Amino acid sequence: MDELLLKYDKLIYMMANKYKSYASIDDLYQAGCIGLKEALTHYDESKGSDLTSYICLYIKGEMLKEVSNSREIRVGYDVYNFSKKVKEARDYLTQEFGREATTYEVAYYMNENIEKIEMVDRVSMPVYHLDDRNEDNLSLYDKVSYVEKAFDTDILDLKSACDKLNSYEKSLINNRYYLDKTQQEVAESLGISQVKVSREEKKILEKLRVSLTTN
């Protein structure tokens, strides 16, 4: 376990850094270690899922649990009260429009900064654990694995398009969308500028879009 912890130590800290505004780095790191242990306990190679992908899911799940626990302690009355007003505004607009109101519409209606609305939405967001099960007795990971095994045609098409990317393009997309790194973090890991990451990312996404629309 110690050897594996060293192997995934950097990954755990990187993921913990994403949630440092909501919980302490030390607590998030400990949660990540628990996630790593849980992933290794439950991993089933026969399901055809990549081990690192599986580990990341469990690490993220445990960190979100930690965020949820910290949120119960840290969220003050002002934030809680404001979140109720946001919900009331969203419910009212949704009823008026006959569809779910966008964050921009809620912010405009309340005459508030959109970033403030988004922050409250994140703080109020329910947190789900990978082992939570639905009415079909499927855990979140089971559902992820189900889709990963190509039961979703859109996912199949996207995977097929990604398979056509070269190693550099795959690395950039993997860092941005799988490991959830910022453009600056990707730039540092690939040894290029943030501007180049932004430019290359746009090119790759356009390449994928064209591939998906012409298939």
Secondary structure, DSSP 8 states (H G I E B T S, - for coil): -HHHHHHHHHHHHHHHHHTTTTS-HHHHHHHHHHHHHHHHHH--GGG---HHHHHHHHHHHHHHHHHHHHHHHH--HHHHHHHHHHHHHHHHHHHHHTS---HHHHHHHHT--HHHHHHHHHHH-----TT-B-TTS-BHHHHHHHIIIIISHHHHHHHHHHHTS-HHHHHHHIIIIIS---HHHHHHHHTS-HHHHHHHHHHHHHHHHHHHHH-
